[in-house]
């Protein structure tokens, strides 16, 4: 990994606002922004609604990207197994080309089938779909032709509706721990663009939610 500098500070206490700035030693990137989340407590869970714009600059390519983070929810904060989910819409803008990536982070749902799933499109300046993205932010991300993705999603929606009609099972997402990570169903013609790195050998010694977070980091650079 290239060396980099990092500076961060809580610039306001009421309301709490944190600012950060990171840059590569060789000036190959600059990463900066501010975060001031709005917290909501729901008894057994806490939800952090992000506010603030994140910026990534790539000086060697004369490119700059901005986005806001999805909402993050931590479950079972009182008792039980801690686990997190992210949900909401994220728009990543390429200020050099005018292209943008519109992603949807899906909530867990009552059956947990949507847990950690993310999907969306890259659009050109005229808002034409030029690429579809899908996968899990905890596992991997694929790119595929938008027409192929739309056809697959349409058929998958029909199957899901049929499964729901034939099932009477119910779950409480706050009480149930997340299921084991399942392999993302790869659509024919897809290209892998990101995959999680393996956990370090000593990850088992890290307990609680920090172990869950340590290997679940996704950085989008498009």
Buried (B, 14 or more C-beta within 10 A) or exposed (E): EEEBEEEEEEEEEEEEBBBBBBBBEEEBBBBBBBBBBEEEEEEBBBBBBBBBBBBBBBBEEEBBBBBBBBBBBBBBBEEEEBBBBBBBEBEBBBBEEEBBBBBBBBBBBBBBBBBBBBBBBBBEEEEEBEBBBBBBBBBBBBBBBBEBBBEBBEEEEEEEEEEEEEEEEEEEBBEBEBBEBEEBEBBEEBEEBBEBEEEEEEEEEBEEBEBBBEBBEBEBEB
